[in-house]
Amino acid sequence: MRTIAYASLVTALMAVFGVFSAPAQSIDLPQFFENARQARDAMPPQAFDSQAADYINNDPLLAAADPAQIAVYAVSINGGQYDVTSTTYRADATGAMIPNVESRRFWDGERSWGRSKFIADGQSRAIVKGTKESRRRLLHDQDAGAFLEGRFLHNFDGDWIEILENEPDVSLASALEDIEGHPCLVLSASTPHGQYDLWIDPNAGYRIRRGLITVGSEDLAWGTPLLDSPNRAPHHRITQIEMEITNVLIETIGDFDMSTGGTLTTKFYYDDDTVSHVVKEVDRDNVVLNPDFAAMNSFKVDLAEGSIITYWFEGDIRLKYVWGNDQLTPWIEEFVLEDIEGDLADLVALSVDGGTGLSIVDEDHFALAGILPSSSGPGGGSGYGLVALLCAIAGVLLVTLQGLRSYSHRTRGANV
């Protein structure tokens, strides 16, 4: 009896100090992922406020380019719809936090709408993106706490369930591990986009309690091998990224478990043997389940009448529209032929790069106007071949008219 009591005491002490590993629940990988998916999909519509504070260390180049900042968010989530309003504050020369950018972005189920205002110079811009990439970037906003849902910085293919459940080299540890008093299942995966080690709490909605993700130089990051990635510090290539998720707070709200805080520490290793790290602390509050989105004006366009909008389509095609009467119409600006210089190739390039098409108004003028990609309007289809064809035809007509106009002027000059 004394031996049993002593063994029980030792076990209890080991559990308190987090060194005890309990036998894992009898669960296989398919059932594990199915349970996690069901818990995720059961979450109702929600709204919450979020604040992220960044602390940047150990890299003068990065610190000079991106000083410490605070981002304050209001987030609404309703199935496939996602609405984020934010204000970013950056430290000035004295260290005081001053507002830098006000913005709003939302995915309405078909396209991403965005507007932003740079407070220092008052410049504003509005962008609409009918691309899958725009939705992925919005869902992976780390300042809004995307890492708490297992959406990571370097991989926009989905959350941890979607990116890992079909990987061939995935394993579930045979023993539970204690994370701050919570027994967790330990999932490990070696993938083309890095090594993942996640501590998942089956008693809290299969949410992440701790995570460690390592991305090597040849692993995929933002769709390309890390060494070739465009996301880099000036004049330096990133050779490795380490992301660690800690201090996760999970609260029960209504009948659901929700991650309401946590810390993400990201270390960047560069090809000049320097290392930097960014510590991001996220805190969510004012959580409301099944909110009145209509009263909140969520997922609704709030652009000012007459706003000029750049619309991005798949294939990086960009056209311009005017917002008015709750709809988009082609943007038109008129130019005089004499103001245009360059050959046909330049003119066609101008029409595409400027997000426009060319149309002749009269002998001395042409219009630069947005061309609808299909009869269904923005986001309704590709129509890129139509854009190129119309641009080419208009360019030929323009050059022809320029030639005729030049010939006419020379003829009139000769007859004087």
Secondary structure, DSSP 8 states (H G I E B T S, - for coil): -HHHHHHHHHHHHHHHTT--EEE--S--HHHHHHHHHHHHHT---EEEEEEEEEEEES-HHHHHHS--EEEEEEEEEETTEEEEEEEEEEE-TTS-EEEEEEEEEEE-SS-EEEEEEETTT--EEEEEE-SHHHHHHHHT-GGGTGGGGT--TT--S-SHHHHHTT-SSEEE-SEEEEETTEEEEEEEEEETTEEEEEEEETTTTTEEEEEEEEE-TTSEETTEEGGG-S---TT--EEEEEEEEEEEEEEEETTEEEEEEEEEEEEEEETTS-EEEEEEEEEEEEEEES--HHHHTTT-----TTEEEEEEETTTEEEEEEEETTEEEE-EEEEEGGG--S-HHHHHHHHHHTT-EEEEEETTEEEEE---SSTT-TTS---HHHHHHHHHHHHHHHHHHHHHHHHHHHHHHHH-
